Amino acid sequence: MAKRHPFFEPNLEIPSKDLEFFSSHPLAGTYLNNPLFEPVPFITRHANGDGTTSNRFFSKVINTDDTIPHLLALVRKADQNLPTNAPDSDGDPDFIVFVHLGPDLCGFQDTVHGGVLAALLDEALGLCAESSELVSNSKVRLYTAGLEIAYRSPVFTPSVAVIKTWIKRREGRKWFLEAQLLNQDGKVLVEAKTLYVSARVDAGL
């Protein structure tokens, strides 16, 4: 069995209900069957065991049958010996999130609230950045410095969507990432760009 990506807590389980739900969905099947990717826990979907209020929005508020009943994350492998016929990874996302959107996320009728979409994109981008080899191996802490959202089309409910994220470049302590939220027909509905800044090692942040 392949060793899980070092960023993701090895003792967290990926819910079987989420794997089963998305395994039968053509939107996710392509990636689940792709040797470039591996399923990983969506960390903030799991309740914190330390009694703090961290992660409660994702682990409790939008973790219900009528908000987000199913969610599954995949990360692109960085150090696996892949078959010679594996697809070229140059344009592949670094981190992917499949999300089942329920009716209690609506702002307008049958339409997901824009603030919820921004939160989903922000969380996916943050996990993408933190799961990069350079960050996860060095335990560098990243902070959101900016988030730009472009809403192209309404996101309807109930529906299944995919969030694809990419680390575009790094300039010193600055990390630039981009994301797209697509519907099950492959249409880009929302786009995001973000800037993360890594903490100074000697700053005690």
Protein Blocks (a to p, Z undefined) as FASTA:
>chain_A
ZZddfklcfkbccdfklmmmmmmpmklmmmmmpmkbccdddfklpccfkhpaghklmmmm
mmcfklmmbccdddddfkbccdfkbccfklpcfbdcdddddfklpcbehiacfklmmmmm
mmmmmmmmmmpmklmmnopacddfbdcdddfbdcddddddddddddfbdehjaccddddd
ddfkopafbdcddddddddfkloZZ
